[in-house]
Amino acid sequence: MKNYELGSFILRVVLGVSFLTHGILKFSTGIAGTAGWFSSIGLPGFLAYIVAVIELVGGIAMILGIGTRIVAVLFAIVMLGGIFTVKLSIGFVGNGPMAGWELDLAYLAMSVYFLLNGSGKYALFTKKNG
């Protein structure tokens, strides 16, 4: 096992678990509330359902290494949406009660890594070239 292969595997699992956890949280605390919050900030409420499904299903797929590049694009879109619609005005490190966009940027960078490199060696389905 090469270090970069292990590092890529760890990064993929951490990213997948992070998104999966956020998806589970949205559904378990009441997706209707999340949809209402989306509406309150000027976004269509139905986007909350789309984001939650991307986080939940995409998180599982990312952990397993299935459709990694497609999931990475979806994660990147979600992160860019979050940064530009909510977090940018709060600042990089936040404003006290609300976190800034530093973690969103880290998730975005991780997603771009997997978009460019694929799932890596330790995935359920791998191709020779990534």
C-alpha angles and dihedrals in degrees: 000000000000121000095240090051092052091044091051091049093050092047092049094049093046091049091047094048091048094053093040090054092051091049092050090048093053092052098039095050092046122282090216089066091052090048089051091051090050088053091048091059093048100264124122108265093227088068088073090065092049092048092047092051091047089051095045102041094030091051091055092045092048092051090051094041095240117147089349097167093048092047090047091056091050092048090049091052091050091049094047089049092051094046096048100038101040118000107045094071091050093058136241096291098026136245103273106270094044128048119240128233099273094102091043088054091051091051089047092052091048090050092051089051091057092043089057099037108028126222099313130224100308101063134113090247120024134173124211091246096042 
